[in-house]
Amino acid sequence: MAIRQLPVVGGPTEAPVRQRKIAIEEHFVDPQQVRPNFGDSFGGEFAQDGSSYAGFNPEFAEVVEARMRDLREGRIEEMDAAGIDVAILSHTIGGVEGIADPAAAVSAARRVNTFLAEEVAGSGGRFEGLASMPLQDPDEATRELKRAITELGLRGVMVNGYSNLGDDKVYLDDERFEPFWTTLEELQVPLYLHPRLPARAVQDAIYHGHPELVGAAWGFAPETATHVLRMVYGGVFDRHPGANLIIGHLGETLPFFAGRIQRAFEYNPYSRRTRKRLQDYLSDNIWLTTSGNFNDQALITALLTVGADHIMFASDYPYDMATDAARWIEAAPISENDRRKICYGNAAALFGLAGK
Ligand code: ZN
């Protein structure tokens, strides 16, 4: 006998509305930047073997580069397909951070930020922007921060890892950046810390023979996580409790390791202490995005560590497909309330975009 099916007796009268999204790690490149072999003439560092950028094969890199330079039809079409209302654009790695000469970094940052503001203004509300910062000159960086936010209307800043200063690598816990952090706090705009290839000495010490691991596959995560830990344990958020930091890729491994890191830190013999635990700074001062890490297990770990109020949607365009990011988050095993916060609500609140 055939299975007797229950009749369909009714359901919602309206189909579910597609989840609105703000995507916040979406990259462009300065159109004046020529990047032979997808390397960069902006002063960044090639991957160890010098033949590819951040471990990408040439076919992949060529398409990424074309997508990167498209600030019109193709990008908007992909945003529409992914249900992204607003993309917050930022300069990709190979940015001003790699310019060793402070004066050159200052003029490059001003030029790139002005270009970005023009693109935002001409986008009909589809783009917002994160400014590039010439941290090689902390006073000028603070000045450019004020100009970018108050005059150009950008929504925060993106910093691609450490900044070159001559032969030095300068990280954001450096005391020279105290006025910069104070200004970020006063302006109430976030700083997005994006990965950068580890310094050449690090590459030579631990990645020799394995250039495929230097970039997005692995090297980005420990480089960026270490930078965050320098800030946390260097007391940046104790001195600037109103500062907001964003990190991508669902936290650059930190949600997974937070408990272990904190426990080991507490018996350090260097008299180094902070007011709160790493987990608390992650919940209070640090936001995570989904960029380039469309993975349920990582998302659940992040949710259990920082909660749904501190996770935001991002695709990492052009390195990833915005449509893949959207399909994943729309089906992820989380509550609809959390999904709404992650896709739209948290970014709208943090960037002052409510109603956009
Ligand atoms: Zn990125």
Residues whose N, C-alpha, C, O or C-beta is under 5 A from the ligand:
A	BS01	ZN	E25 D316
